[in-house]
């Protein structure tokens, strides 16, 4: 009886271990480097930039010459809003060591 239990239980135990070790990761991995940035051209002065739901300032601040908006490498939701009107709502990818220039569509 003991051998029968071992022969029947062993495959179930091994299968359970195999399945539990294949769980999806719970952490988000981002690529290294903080040199990714965004600049804006062609938007009216006074429009506001929102990145990933967080206000980032006036679009004129980030013209690409004087200053760029530093963001982590990866995908971001970028919005440009003026007087309550959404002028741009775009999902963008910013690569490592690069600047993405966004202009109105």
Secondary structure by P-SEA (a helix, b strand, c coil): caaaaaaaaaaaaaaaaaaaaaccccbbbbbcccccbbbbccccccbbbbccccccccccccccccccccccccbbbbbbbccccccbbbbbbbcccbbbbbccc
